[in-house]
Amino acid sequence: MSGGEVAGILVAVFWAILVSFLAVALARLAQTLRATTKLVADVTDQAVPLLSDASSAVRSAQTQIDRVDAIASDVQEVTSNASALSTTVASTFGGPLVKVAAFGYGVRRALGGRKEGEPAGPAKQPRRTVIVGRTIPAARRTKRKKD
């Protein structure tokens, strides 16, 4: 055997090994592509019903939102009616009730200040005024006003 024949045999062996590795790689790639195709088909089969369920859920939510919107507008109308009613009641009964309460307070004050044997009028204790957290008798207050 000559050197050229040995080199040809070596090249042929390396070429056979390279082709074998490429065949194994292509076989694995074909297997991966088949698995990927099956996975995509399964996802598609499961995604279509999920999308239809999601679509029906969105429609149902929209229906509920429409109902809540109608209820909110009704509540707003009731609130405005209640506000108008309370304003009417306050203006109708508020003035006379304040007058009756003031009259009752005046009568209670007039009768409460009077004890047996005491004339009606101001109490014996001088009035006190609160100024910056201190109490000053009324007599001292009048002296300050005169100065």
Buried (B, 14 or more C-beta within 10 A) or exposed (E): EEEEEEEEEEEEEEEEEEEEEEEEEEEEEEEEEEEEEEEEEEEEEEEEEEEEEEEEEEEEEEEEEEEEEEEEEEEEEEEEEEEEEEEEEEEEEEEEEEEEEEEEEEEEEEEEEEEEEEEEEEEEEEEEEEEEEEEEEEEEBEEEEEE
